[in-house]
């Protein structure tokens, strides 16, 4: 046996074993190991740690891409000061996942348009991806349409089963789905299929009393709500629309900058 392996052969073996990070790092690590007289276990351990870390990073990147989450809507950019009724500590605990995902619990976010529901839901989704979970963000109307197509082609059970790969599905804007626009019983089937198995996070502009406009009949509405609230955390973001606040702030700023006449007849800027 030769005293040292040929570098080219090592590169080929690492490529065959699909260890690209070790393939990139091992020459420098080996040189340092020779200079500092590392034990073989230290060299091997250091290389494996880097390989695993890079794999975890790539996995998170893939999961973030497949999630369709807005990259700007994170916990770091969410202003908890605007929604004092929402406990930051509670949200941060939910963002770690753990037990509530294991039992297929639900998070329900209610409030008027522009109140931050989608941002908060997306922020929780991003944090869960960082924690190693898989998340899907979708407008409720979009997933209803896809499931309707699956039903028409007799593929609904398969389509629902494929969604099981996601630990959390975020259904945004449920209140905009209307039973007179489409056969929304597929939405109930999604809720029923994931009940106590896989988690949902739902944002809605209307309280439960307005959900009769979503499902085909009152009985289905009651059954859907019953499943969703059984293991649930409910946040109500009853605040002024973010977009309305921004528009109001801009209007105030424009007014502040308008010229005004002082008692001496000179024109000045409002302060």
Backbone as a ProteinNet text record, in pm:
[ID]
protein_1_A
[PRIMARY]
XXXXXXXXXXXXXXXXXXXXXXXXXXXXXXXXXXXXXXXXXXXXXXXXXXXXXXXXXXXXXXXXXXXXXXXXXXXXXXXXXXXXXXXXXXXXXXXXXXXXXXXXXXXXXXXXXXXXXXXXXXXXXXXXXXXXXXXXXXXXXXXXXXXXXXXXXXXXXXXXXXXXXXXXXXXXXXXXXXXXXXXXXXXXXXXXXXXXXXXXXXXXXXXXXXXXXXXXXXXXXXXXXXXXXXXXXXXXXXXXXXXXXXXXXXXXXXXXXXXXXXXXXXXXXXX
[TERTIARY]
84.8	0	88	54.6	134.4	124.8	227.4	227.3	119.1	84.8	-18.2	-104.5	-232.7	-322.4	-298.9	-319.7	-312.8	-429.7	-400.6	-502.9	-617.3	-582.6	-686.6	-780.2	-724.5	-807.6	-899	-846	-928.7	-1045.7	-1018.1	-1123.6	-1232.2	-1190.7	-1287.7	-1373.3	-1311.1	-1386.1	-1484.1	-1441.3	-1531.3	-1647.3	-1621.5	-1728.7	-1826.9	-1772.8	-1858.3	-1943.8	-1886.7	-1959.3	-2047.9	-2045	-2123.8	-2091.6	-1963.5	-1915.2	-1842.3	-1916.3	-1851.7	-1779.5	-1831.2	-1767.6	-1632.3	-1627.7	-1499.4	-1404.5	-1458.4	-1376.1	-1312.4	-1383.5	-1331.7	-1232.5	-1255.3	-1178.3	-1060.6	-1064.8	-968.2	-821.3	-783.2	-640.3	-586.1	-662.1	-617.3	-615.8	-719.7	-725.1	-612	-582.7	-475.7	-340.7	-319.9	-194.1	-179.3	-288	-283.8	-263.5	-329.6	-315.6	-171.1	-104.7	35.4	124.9	99.3	183.1	163.5	38.1	6.5	-3.9	25.9	25.9	-108.1	-214.5	-346.7	-356.1	-439.4	-476.3	-573.8	-575.5	-662.3	-808.9	-851.9	-991.4	-1029.1	-932.8	-961.4	-979.5	-894.2	-905.8	-1037.4	-1068	-1191.5	-1312.9	-1311.7	-1425.4	-1448.4	-1341.2	-1354.9	-1414.3	-1367.8	-1420.1	-1567.6	-1603.6	-1743	-1836.3	-1790.4	-1872.3	-1903.8	-1804.4	-1827.2	-1921.2	-1906.9	-1994.4	-2139.5	-2161.3	-2297.5	-2355.5	-2273.9	-2321.6	-2363.1	-2285.1	-2318.3	-2444	-2459.4	-2581	-2704.1	-2692.8	-2805.2	-2839.4	-2736.2	-2758.4	-2828	-2782.2	-2844.5	-2988	-3011.2	-3147	-3241.3	-3196.5	-3278.6	-3306.5	-3206.9	-3225.9	-3329.5	-3323.4	-3424.1	-3563.7	-3573.2	-3703.4	-3759.3	-3672.4	-3720.8	-3771.4	-3701.7	-3745.4	-3880.4	-3896.9	-4021.7	-4138.3	-4109.6	-4215.2	-4297.3	-4239.1	-4303.2	-4328.9	-4253.5	-4265.9	-4200.5	-4259.8	-4198.9	-4071.5	-3955.1	-3829.4	-3817.7	-3901.3	-3891.9	-3977.8	-4069	-4162.8	-4112.4	-4024	-3962.1	-3993.4	-3953.9	-3972.2	-3890	-3775	-3688.8	-3753.4	-3840.4	-3902.4	-4045.2	-4094.1	-4230.7	-4230	-4315.5	-4321.5	-4425	-4378.8	-4470	-4530.1	-4463.3	-4515.1	-4646.5	-4674	-4797.8	-4915.3	-4885	-4991	-4969.9	-4995.6	-4970.5	-5053.3	-5160.9	-5243	-5179.5	-5070.8	-5000.6	-4875	-4863.6	-4748.6	-4627.8	-4523.4	-4401.6	-4342.3	-4344.3	-4289	-4364.2	-4496.7	-4577.9	-4543.6	-4530.7	-4497.3	-4359.6	-4263.3	-4128.2	-4126.3	-4210.1	-4219.2	-4278.3	-4381.8	-4442.9	-4344.4	-4256.5	-4162.1	-4057.6	-4046.7	-3951.5	-4011.6	-4145.7	-4210.9	-4237.3	-4165.5	-4174.7	-4314.6	-4371.1	-4488.8	-4613.6	-4635.5	-4760.6	-4761.7	-4645.9	-4639.3	-4654.1	-4600.4	-4607.7	-4751.6	-4837.3	-4976.9	-5069.3	-5011.9	-5093.3	-5184	-5136.9	-5217.4	-5227	-5316	-5347	-5320.1	-5276.8	-5267.7	-5366.7	-5449.7	-5549.6	-5521.4	-5507.9	-5480	-5597.2	-5666.5	-5781.8	-5750.4	-5816.2	-5799.2	-5831.7	-5846.2	-5880.2	-5765.9	-5793.8	-5687.2	-5577.4	-5452.8	-5341.1	-5296.3	-5351.7	-5317.5	-5192.2	-5133.2	-5008.9	-5023.5	-5140.3	-5162.9	-5069.5	-5062.8	-4977.4	-4830.7	-4790.7	-4651.8	-4619.4	-4708	-4682.9	-4680.9	-4775	-4776.8	-4652	-4609.7	-4487.9	-4365.8	-4362.1	-4248.3	-4234.5	-4346.4	-4343.5	-4295.3	-4340.6	-4297.9	-4148.2	-4090.5	-3945.7	-3869.3	-3915.9	-3847	-3852.7	-3965.7	-3978.2	-3884.8	-3867.7	-3772.9	-3632.4	-3596.9	-3465.5	-3448.3	-3559.6	-3554.9	-3556.8	-3564.3	-3556.5	-3687.7	-3795.2	-3925.3	-3952.2	-4052.4	-4091.4	-4225.6	-4232.3	-4348.3	-4391.7	-4522.9	-4577	-4668	-4642	-4729.5	-4809.1	-4940.7	-5024.4	-5148.6	-5190.7	-5322.1	-5425.5	-5523.9	-5622.5	-5691.6	-5725	-5792	-5709.2	-5577.6	-5490.4	-5487.9	-5476.4	-5469.4	-5604.9	-5714.4	-5847.6	-5859.2	-5811.3	-5816.5	-5735.4	-5616.5	-5532.4	-5597.7	-5658.3	-5723.5	-5849.3	-5917.1	-6032.8	-5990	-5880.1	-5828.2	-5792.5	-5731.3	-5695.6	-5820	-5925.7	-6050.3	-6109.6	-6108.6	-6166.3	-6092.9	-5964.1	-5885.7	-5872.2	-5954.5	-5957.9	-5823.8	-5753.5	-5622	-5620.5	-5738.2	-5741.3	-5671.2	-5695.6	-5623.4	-5472.2	-5424.3	-5280.4	-5228.3	-5305	-5263.5	-5257.6	-5354.3	-5353.7	-5237.5	-5208.2	-5097.6	-4964.1	-4947.5	-4822.8	-4801.1	-4909.5	-4898.5	-4851.2	-4852.5	-4806.5	-4658.2	-4584.1	-4440.4	-4416	-4519.4	-4505.8	-4555.2	-4468.6	-4507.7	-4612.4	-4607.5	-4704.8	-4745.1	-4875.9	-4928	-4992.5	-4950	-5007.7	-5111.3	-5238.6	-5348.4	-5380.1	-5336.8	-5353.9	-5485.8	-5550.9	-5673.4	-5786.6	-5815.4	-5923.3	-6056.3	-6078.2	-6207.1	-6239.5	-6137.4	-6162.9	-6216	-6210.1	-6266.6	-6418.2	-6488.5	-6634.3	-6694.2	-6796	-6856.1	-6928.3	-6968	-7035.9	-6938	-6809.5	-6708.6	-6654.3	-6656.7	-6596.9	-6647.8	-6626.7	-6665.8	-6559.7	-6583.6	-6481.2	-6484.1	-6558.8	-6555.4	-6415.9	-6333.2	-6196.7	-6116.9	-6152.8	-6086.9	-6118	-6242	-6277.9	-6202.2	-6187.8	-6116.5	-5969.7	-5909.9	-5772.2	-5764.3	-5859.2	-5861.6	-5882.4	-5976.2	-6005.5	-5888.8	-5821.5	-5710.8	-5594	-5569	-5454.9	-5489.2	-5616.2	-5660.9	-5585.2	-5521.8	-5445.2	-5326.8	-5288.1	-5172	-5066.5	-5111.6	-5022.9	-5084.8	-5000.8	-5049.5	-5089.5	-5179.4	-5222.5	-5207	-5175.6	-5182.9	-5273.1	-5379	-5480	-5493.8	-5493.1	-5523.5	-5661	-5739.2	-5874.7	-5914.5	-5981.9	-6031.4	-6159.5	-6233.1	-6361.1	-6353.9	-6432.1	-6441.3	-6516.5	-6523.8	-6591.1	-6733.8	-6801	-6940.6	-6956.1	-6847.6	-6855.2	-6814	-6781.2	-6729.3	-6837.5	-6964.4	-7069.8	-7062.2	-6991.8	-6974.9	-6863.9	-6788.4	-6673.2	-6708.2	-6775.6	-6804.3	-6943.2	-6964.1	-7089.9	-7215	-7205.1	-7323.8	-7285.1	-7381	-7352.9	-7292.3	-7336.7	-7283.5	-7134.6	-7090.3	-6947.9	-6869.3	-6930.1	-6865.1	-6840.1	-6942.4	-6930.3	-6825	-6825.3	-6729.7	-6586.5	-6567.3	-6433	-6383.6	-6468.4	-6430.3	-6401.4	-6482.3	-6463.9	-6325.7	-6282.4	-6150.6	-6037.9	-6058.4	-5952.6	-5929.3	-6036.4	-6020.5	-5984	-5992.8	-5968.9	-5830.3	-5727.6	-5591.6	-5541.1	-5573	-5541.3	-5486.8	-5414.5	-5373.6	-5433.8	-5506	-5575.6	-5518.7	-5479.8	-5435.2	-5531.5	-5573.4	-5657.9	-5578.8	-5550.6	-5471.5	-5566.5	-5640.7	-5739.9	-5674.3	-5600.6	-5530	-5557.3	-5521.5	-5538.7	-5448.1	-5495.6	-5419.6	-5281.6	-5180.3	-5043.9	-5037.5	-5102	-5099.3	-5169	-5277.9	-5347.3	-5261.9	-5191.6	-5103.7	-4992.5	-4932.1	-4824.1	-4874.9	-4994.3	-5051.1	-5079.2	-5130.4	-5158.9	-5031.3	-4925.8	-4797.5	-4741.1	-4753.6	-4704	-4782.9	-4915.3	-4999	-4962.6	-4938.5	-4898.7	-4765.1	-4672.7	-4542.5	-4554.6	-4641.4	-4661.6	-4720.8	-4817.4	-4877.7	-4774.8	-4686.1	-4584.9	-4491	-4469.4	-4375.5	-4440.3	-4574	-4640.1	-4601.7	-4584.4	-4552.1	-4670.6	-4644.6	-4748.3	-4708.1	-4806.3	-4780.1	-4769.8	-4661.5	-4648.8	-4712.2	-4729.9	-4800	-4733.7	-4604.5	-4533.4	-4543.1	-4617.8	-4638.3	-4539	-4438.1	-4338.8	-4388.7	-4352.1	-4390	-4284.2	-4326.7	-4234.5	-4281.5	-4194.3	-4231	-4290.1	-4397.1	-4458.6	-4359.5	-4356.2	-4263.1	-4337.3
-120.1	0	124.6	225.5	346	427.2	508.5	591.2	697.6	742.5	845.5	815.2	848.5	830.9	941.1	908.1	1007.3	1105.3	1235.4	1337.5	1325.2	1292.6	1277.7	1162.6	1052.3	937.5	971.4	1044.1	1085.4	1170.5	1263.7	1348.9	1267	1165.4	1079.8	1002.3	949.9	873.3	961.4	1082.5	1174.5	1216.5	1232.3	1265	1148.7	1026.1	907.3	893.5	927.9	920.1	1042.3	1138.6	1260.5	1336.3	1367.3	1444	1567.7	1660.4	1775.3	1869	1884.4	1976	1921.7	1794	1732.5	1739.2	1718.4	1726.3	1863.2	1966	2101	2135.8	2082.6	2124.9	2035.2	1909.4	1815.5	1851.8	1907.5	1937.4	2034.9	2143	2239.8	2178.2	2099	2035.8	1934.3	1860.7	1761	1828.6	1940.3	2013.5	2064.6	2117.7	2166.8	2052.1	1940.1	1822.2	1774	1774.3	1731.1	1825.6	1955.9	2053.1	2047.1	2024.4	2030.1	1892.1	1789.2	1650.7	1611.3	1638.4	1597.4	1445.2	1394.3	1253.5	1235.4	1116.6	1089.6	1117.6	1086.5	1106	1254.6	1341.6	1484.9	1535.4	1490.5	1530.7	1482.2	1355.5	1298.6	1368.2	1389.8	1454.1	1595	1672.5	1809.8	1813.1	1724.2	1720	1679.7	1581.4	1535.9	1642.6	1717.6	1824.8	1930	1966	2063.9	2009.3	1881.9	1821.6	1823.8	1786	1784.2	1925.1	2022.4	2160.5	2213.9	2183.3	2228.6	2159.6	2031.8	1961.1	2022.2	2055.4	2117.5	2252.6	2329.3	2459.5	2445.2	2350.5	2330	2280.5	2195.1	2144.6	2258.5	2346.5	2459.7	2550.2	2571.4	2654.2	2592.7	2459.3	2391.7	2406.8	2385	2393.3	2535.7	2635.7	2773	2804.9	2753.7	2776.9	2710.9	2588.3	2516.5	2571.6	2647.3	2697	2808.5	2883	2999.2	3111.9	3114.7	3222	3349.7	3463	3592.2	3606.5	3621.1	3627	3746.5	3848.8	3968.9	3960.8	3864.4	3856.6	3756.6	3803.6	3720.2	3775.7	3703	3752.5	3878.7	3887.4	4004.1	4131	4118.4	4235.7	4257.9	4173.9	4188.9	4282.3	4382.4	4482.4	4439.9	4374.9	4332	4451	4566.1	4683.2	4731.9	4700.8	4744.2	4654.6	4532.1	4437.2	4394.4	4481.5	4449.5	4332.8	4300.6	4187.2	4052.2	4051.4	3927.5	3915.4	3805.6	3782.9	3740.3	3821.5	3786.5	3656.9	3639.4	3518.2	3394.5	3407	3294.2	3260.5	3364.1	3343	3278.2	3326.1	3271.5	3125	3088.5	2948.1	2862.8	2914.4	2840.5	2825.5	2924.4	2924.3	2814.9	2751.1	2640.1	2507.2	2504.7	2380.6	2287.3	2177.9	2079.8	2021.4	2029.1	1950	1983.6	2111	2144.2	2090.9	2083.9	2022.9	1872	1815	1668.9	1620.3	1699.2	1656.5	1717.6	1782.6	1836.1	1949.1	2035.5	2147	2257.2	2353.3	2458.4	2596.1	2689.6	2829.6	2907.2	2988.6	3068.2	3215.8	3292.9	3435.4	3512.5	3590.1	3667.8	3816.7	3893.5	4037.9	4099.5	4231	4299	4295.4	4323.8	4326.2	4426	4386.6	4475.1	4479.3	4392.7	4393.8	4317	4247	4174.4	4024.8	3970.6	3826.4	3746.1	3783.4	3709.5	3720.9	3839	3858.8	3769.7	3767.6	3686	3537.6	3494	3353.9	3315.2	3402.7	3376.4	3373.5	3464.2	3470.2	3341	3288.3	3159.7	3050.9	3055.6	2957	2959.4	3078	3090	3032	3063.8	3014.4	2862.1	2804.3	2658.5	2593.2	2656.2	2603.7	2605.9	2714.4	2721.9	2612.1	2570.1	2465.7	2325.2	2316.5	2186	2130.3	2208.8	2161.2	2205	2143.2	2178.5	2251	2361.4	2450.4	2483.4	2498.3	2544.6	2662.8	2774.9	2892.1	2897.9	2914.5	2921	3003.8	3078.1	3140.5	3028.6	3043.2	2936.1	2908.8	3014.9	2996.9	2916.4	2934.7	2863.1	2714.1	2677.2	2534.7	2468.7	2544.2	2489.8	2456.3	2546.3	2520.4	2397.1	2382.8	2267.6	2137.5	2141.2	2019.6	1986.1	2088.4	2063	1991.8	2036.3	1970.7	1825.8	1804.6	1667.5	1581.6	1637.5	1560.6	1524.9	1620.9	1595.8	1485.5	1471.2	1365.7	1242.1	1236.1	1122.6	1103.4	1214.5	1208.9	1279.8	1311.1	1388	1316.2	1187.3	1120.4	1128.3	1113.3	1121.6	1263	1363.4	1502.9	1537.9	1490.8	1515.8	1444.6	1324.3	1248	1317.2	1377.9	1447.7	1567.1	1628.9	1743.8	1703.2	1574.2	1526.5	1551.9	1578.2	1602.8	1735.4	1820.3	1948.6	1936.7	1975	1974.6	2081.3	2189.9	2298.6	2351.4	2367.6	2436.5	2565.3	2677.3	2807.2	2840.8	2846.1	2880.3	3027.9	3110.3	3254.5	3300.2	3394.5	3456.5	3356.1	3275.3	3178.1	3246.8	3364.2	3431.6	3473.3	3479.7	3520.9	3406.8	3285.2	3172.8	3178.6	3160.4	3167.5	3040.5	2989.6	2864.6	2879.9	3004	3021.5	3035.4	3043.6	3052.8	2915.6	2823.1	2692	2592.2	2467	2360.2	2348.9	2414.4	2425	2309.7	2205.4	2089.9	2028.3	2053.1	2000.8	2066.2	2189.8	2257.2	2184.8	2143.4	2066.4	1933.7	1871.3	1743.6	1760.4	1872.8	1900.4	1916.6	1991.3	2011.5	1879	1800	1671.2	1574	1575.7	1484.2	1512.5	1639.6	1676.1	1679.8	1666.8	1676.8	1580.7	1636.6	1563.1	1485.3	1516.2	1451.4	1552.9	1650.5	1752.1	1889.5	1989	2119.1	2212.1	2304.1	2412	2545.3	2649.3	2786.1	2860	2921	2983.4	3130.7	3215.7	3356.5	3384.8	3467.9	3497.6	3638.2	3709.5	3843.2	3837.9	3729.6	3717	3617.6	3641.1	3542.1	3419.1	3318.8	3193.8	3218	3319.4	3344.1	3377.4	3419.5	3452.7	3340.3	3225	3116.2	3038.3	3068.7	3001.7	3038.1	3148.8	3187.5	3108.6	3030.1	2958.4	2815.3	2746.1	2603.1	2582.9	2470.8	2447.8	2445.6	2404.5	2398.9	2421.6	2461.6	2491.6	2374.7	2253.4	2136.3	2119.1	2143.2	2132.8	2244.2	2362.2	2474	2440	2388.5	2351.1	2242.9	2143.7	2033	2082.3	2174.8	2228.8	2307.5	2396	2477.8	2389.8	2287.4	2196.8	2131.9	2089.8	2027	2128.8	2248.6	2348.5	2400	2413.3	2471.6	2368.4	2239.9	2135.8	2148	2158.9	2181.3	2308.4	2422.8	2545.1	2655.2	2744	2871.7	2979.9	3073.3	3177.8	3314.5	3389.1	3527.3	3618.7	3726.5	3826	3955.5	3991.9	4111.7	4224.2	4271.5	4376	4513.2	4545.4	4672.7	4737.7	4865.1	4936.9	4878.9	4881.8	4829.7	4894	4810.1	4860.4	4957	4920	5006.3	5139.4	5135.9	5259.2	5345.4	5280.3	5355	5423.4	5350.3	5408.2	5527.2	5512.4	5621.1	5742.5	5717.2	5825.8	5897.3	5818	5877.9	5965.8	5919.9	5997.3	6127.2	6117.5	6235.8	6338.5	6291.4	6381	6447.4	6369.3	6423.9	6531.5	6508.9	6608.8	6737.4	6719.2	6836.1	6914.3	6840.9	6906	6990.5	6947.5	7016.4	7128.1	7142.9	7248.2	7384.7	7486.5	7621.2	7685.4	7762.1	7832.5	7979.2	8063.6	8206.6	8241.4	8312.9	8355	8493	8538.3	8665.3	8783.5	8778.7	8890.4	8891.6	8791.6	8788.6	8705.1	8648	8564.9	8422	8358.5	8217.9	8127.9	8033.5	7939.1	7798.3	7701.9	7559.4	7519.2	7438.3	7390.6	7301.7	7311.9	7232.4	7139.2
0	0	0	-85.2	-93.2	35.3	60.5	180.5	175	57.3	43.8	-78	-68.3	-182.1	-283.7	-408.1	-514	-497.2	-504.8	-483.4	-583.5	-707.5	-808	-776.9	-727.5	-692.8	-575.1	-478.5	-364.2	-413.5	-503.7	-557.2	-626.1	-702.3	-770	-671	-566.4	-466.1	-390.5	-355.3	-283.7	-372.3	-499.9	-593.7	-605.1	-610	-617	-492.2	-379.1	-252	-227.5	-318.5	-308.3	-179.1	-165.2	-50.8	-103.7	-163.5	-229.2	-132.9	-13.2	81.2	126.5	156.9	192.4	73.4	-47.6	-166.6	-183.9	-142.3	-154.9	-43.6	75.7	192.4	229.6	185.5	243.1	216.5	100	81.7	187.3	214.8	315.3	454.5	484.8	616.1	632.8	526.9	533.7	554.9	486.4	503.5	646.6	699.7	838.3	935.9	905.8	991.7	996.1	880.3	875.5	956.4	944.3	1014.4	1165.5	1208.2	1350.8	1415	1337.5	1387.5	1449.6	1376.6	1425.6	1426.8	1517.4	1510.1	1394	1338.8	1223.5	1255.9	1379	1417.5	1415.4	1452	1450.2	1307.4	1218.3	1078.4	1019.2	1040.9	986.5	1045.7	1176.3	1241.4	1190.4	1171.7	1123.6	983.3	896.8	760.9	757.8	838.7	841.8	897.1	997.8	1052.7	946.2	867.4	761.4	654	620.5	520.6	568.6	693.4	748.1	755.9	794.7	804.8	668.2	565.5	430.8	378.8	412	369.5	434.2	563	633.4	571.5	535.3	473.2	338.7	258.1	126.5	141.9	241	263.5	301.7	389	429	309.1	225.4	105.8	12.9	-4.6	-89.2	-28.6	100.6	167.1	161.9	171.1	163.9	23.5	-77.7	-215	-241.6	-197.2	-223.7	-141.9	-35.4	53.4	-8.9	-104.6	-167	-66.9	40.6	138.2	86.2	120	88.7	172.5	109.3	184.2	277.2	256.7	340.3	465.7	471.7	584.2	688.1	772.6	875.2	1013.5	1116.3	1252.5	1275.8	1209.7	1227.9	1174.1	1073.4	1013.4	1061.8	1152.2	1203.3	1323.5	1322.7	1429.6	1534.1	1639.3	1744.8	1819.3	1814.3	1883	1826.7	1699.6	1635.3	1674.2	1718.3	1756	1901.4	1997	2138.2	2190.1	2119.2	2163.2	2130.7	2053.7	2018.4	2103.8	2177.5	2264.7	2182.3	2186.2	2113.6	2168.3	2300	2360.2	2311.8	2299.5	2251.9	2107.3	2024.2	1884.1	1870.5	1947.2	1939.5	1981.3	2078.2	2119.5	2007.9	1941.3	1830.1	1714.6	1698.1	1586.3	1596.9	1711.5	1725.7	1681.9	1665	1622.5	1738.6	1742.2	1850.7	1864.5	1986.4	2021.6	1940.3	1908.5	1839.1	1696.4	1633.5	1500.6	1509.4	1613.7	1629.5	1642.8	1703.7	1719.7	1614.1	1513.3	1404.6	1447.1	1536.1	1583.8	1478.1	1503.5	1407.5	1467.9	1384.5	1422.3	1335.9	1400.3	1330.1	1355.3	1247.4	1256.7	1197.6	1281.5	1237.9	1243.7	1157.9	1161.3	1027.4	1023.6	898.3	799.3	673.1	572.2	610.6	588.1	615.5	759.2	841.9	984	1019.8	924.7	950.9	962.9	928.6	943	853.3	726.7	633	671.4	717.3	759	878.2	976.8	1095.6	1060.4	977.4	936.9	860.4	768.5	691.6	782	879.5	971.8	1050.9	1097.4	1167.8	1073.2	948.8	849.9	826.4	812.3	792.5	912	1032.3	1152.1	1159.8	1119.4	1121.8	1019.4	904.1	805.9	862.6	931.2	995.4	1099.4	1160.2	1262.3	1202.7	1068.2	1002.7	951.5	958.4	912.4	768.2	707.8	571.4	575	500.2	504.9	362.5	344.1	215.7	242.3	173.8	179.5	50.5	62.7	-56.7	-29.6	-129.5	-121.4	-117.9	-32.9	-19	-152	-224.7	-353.7	-452	-449.1	-542.2	-513.3	-385	-354.5	-376.2	-355.6	-383.8	-532.1	-616.8	-761.1	-799.5	-741.5	-773	-726.3	-609.3	-558.7	-638.4	-688.7	-775.3	-903.5	-961.7	-1082.4	-1051.1	-935.1	-895.4	-879.9	-822.9	-806.5	-941.4	-1033	-1164.7	-1239.4	-1211.2	-1276.9	-1187.2	-1083.5	-990.4	-919.3	-894.5	-830.1	-695.1	-638	-513.9	-398	-373.7	-264.2	-278.7	-402.7	-427.3	-402.3	-445	-425.9	-277.9	-200.8	-56.2	11.5	-35.2	22.7	-2.9	-120.4	-152.5	-60.6	-14.3	75.3	214.8	242.7	373.4	396	289.4	309.3	380.9	385.2	453.2	597.7	690.9	831.7	859.9	783.6	800.5	663.8	642.4	524.9	572.6	514.7	548	441.6	483.6	393.7	414	320.8	335.1	273.3	339.5	288.2	266.1	367	351.6	324.4	381.6	368.7	225.9	138.7	1.1	-85.5	-35.8	-109.4	-96.5	-203.4	-201	-261.3	-193.2	-239.4	-372.2	-407.2	-534.9	-650.6	-619.5	-724.5	-763	-672.5	-699.8	-597.1	-626	-534.3	-425.3	-313.6	-209.5	-109.6	-138.1	-47.5	-42.2	-144.7	-142.1	-29.7	6.5	118.1	248.5	264.1	383.1	385.8	270.6	266.8	304.9	266.9	307.7	459.7	515.9	661.1	733.1	684.3	747.9	734.9	620.2	596	690.4	720.1	804.4	953.2	986.2	1125.2	1216.9	1320.1	1421.5	1362.7	1239.8	1180	1136.2	1058.3	1004.3	1028.6	1049.9	1093.5	979.2	1014	925.6	998.5	923.2	972.6	875.9	929	844.1	878.8	775.6	796.7	737.1	807.4	761.3	804.5	715.3	747.5	829	815.3	882.7	997.8	1103.9	1212.4	1164.9	1250.3	1211.7	1163.2	1217.9	1180.9	1033.1	968.6	826.7	735	792	709.2	635	658.4	581.4	433.9	404.6	263.8	195.6	273.3	219.2	180.7	269.7	248.9	190.3	120.8	47.9	134.3	260.8	345	491.1	574.8	715.3	792.3	760.3	829.3	806.1	684	651.6	719.7	728.4	796.7	942.7	1009.4	1151.2	1169.2	1080.5	1091.3	1070.6	975.7	950	1070.5	1123.1	1238.3	1359.2	1379.1	1493	1489.2	1372.7	1359.8	1380.1	1327.6	1335.4	1477	1555.5	1689.4	1794.9	1761.1	1860.6	1923.6	1842.4	1891.5	1823.8	1878	1805.3	1895	1830.7	1890.4	1803.2	1865.6	1790.6	1827.4	1724.6	1742.7	1667.4	1732.2	1667.5	1652.4	1529.5	1500.2	1460.3	1556.8	1530	1537.4	1433.1	1425.5	1290.6	1279.7	1154.3	1047.2	925.4	812.7	804.5	782.9	766.3	648.3	539.4	421.1	449.1	527.1	560.8	653.8	746.9	836.7	758.4	663.4	583.9	502	444.3	364.8	451.9	573.1	666.2	708.7	734.6	773.8	662.4	537.9	424.9	409.2	429.7	418.4	525.9	648.8	757.2	725.6	666.8	633.8	525.9	427.4	322.4	380.1	472.3	535.1	616.1	682.4	764.2	680.7	556.9	469.3	386.7	397	321	376.4	290.7	338.4	409.5	513.1	587.1	601.5	618.8	635.1	781.7	820.2	959.1	976.5	1099.2	1123.5	1056.7	1028.2	966.2	813.6	763.4	619.9	543.8	612.6	545.5	533.6	426	406.1	466.1	549.8	614.5	593.3	625.7	619.7	752.4	750.5	874.4	947.2	1077.4	1155.9	1246.9
[MASK]
+++++++++++++++++++++++++++++++++++++++++++++++++++++++++++++++++++++++++++++++++++++++++++++++++++++++++++++++++++++++++++++++++++++++++++++++++++++++++++++++++++++++++++++++++++++++++++++++++++++++++++++++++++++++++++++++++++++++++++++++++++++++++++++++++++++++++++++++

